[in-house]
């Protein structure tokens, strides 16, 4: 059981780092772009420290398509929380509908046909 959840846990941590690397600088628009790029690369290093093991461990349990689908859903969840709590943006109903369609894709990817 732990082995099958390990990729999900690692991908979640990975996505938290990557969300900050990609979008965290939006609250610091007065900072020079070259500094933001270097800081983002530094944060992204830690993202890879979790993402690569997640996929390595996960590929023994899931297909690459399943891992990518999991990663996308985790990204949407992490980003939604980040945009509301950190960027103070509104979460709109149409975002939810769009995300639900993506989550519906999970059903088709994971369903044994």
N, C-alpha and C positions, 0 to 999 in steps of 0.2 A: 504493500500500500504506500509506504513512504517513498519508495523508488518511483512510483507513478506520479506522486505529488511533487517530488523534488524539482522537476522541470518547471512546473507552474510557479512554485515559490521563487526559483532563481530567475525566471522570466519576469516576474512581478518586480523584484528588486532591480533587475536590469532596466526595466521600463521606467521606473522612478528616476534613476540616474539619467536616462536618455531624455526624458521629458524635461528635466531641468537643464540639460545640455542644449536642447533645441529651443526651448521656450522661456527658460528662466530669465534670460537677458532682457525680455520684453519689459520688465519693470525697471530696467536700468538703461534707458535709451540715451542718456547723456554720456555713458561710458564709451570710450573709443572702440570702434569696431574691431580693430586688431586685438585689443585686450579681451573683448567678448569672445572672439574666435579662439584664442589661446585657452581661456578659462573653459569654454565649451569642450574643446578637445581634451582637456584634463579631466573633466567630468565624464566624458565619453569613454575614457580609458577604463573607468570603473564599471561602466555599463558593459563593456566587452568582457570584463573579468567575471561577470555573472551570466551573460548571454551565451558565450561559447561553451561553458560547462553545461548550461541548461540544454542546449541543442545536442551536445555530445552524449549526455546521460539520456536525454529524452528520445534520441533516435533509436535506441534499443527497445523502446516501448511504443513509440508513435512513429508514423510516417513523417517525412519532411513536410508534406502538405498539412498534416494535422498540427505539427509544431508551429508552422507559420500561421495557421488559423488561430491557434491558442494565443500566439503572440499578438495578433491584431486585436483580438477581443480584450486581452489584458491592457494593451495600449489605449484602447478607447476608454476603459474604466479608469485607468490611471490618469489619462489626460482630462477626463471629465471632472474628476475630483480636483486635479491641479488647477484647471481653468476657473473653477468656482472658488476654491479656497485661496489660491495663491494670486491668480490674476484678477480675482473679484469680478469675473464675467458671469453673465446670466446663462443658466442652462435652459435652453428653449425646448418646447415640445417637439419641434421638427428634428432636433438633434436625437432625441430619444427614439423617434420613429426610424430614422436612418440607422441608428445603432442596432435597433431591433432587427432590421433587415440583414445587417451584417451578422448578428448572432444567429439568425435563421440559417445563414450559410454554414455555421458550425454544425447544425443538424445534418446537413447534406454531406459535409466532409467526414464526419465521424460515424454516420450511419453505415452499417454493414449491409450492402445491397446484394 
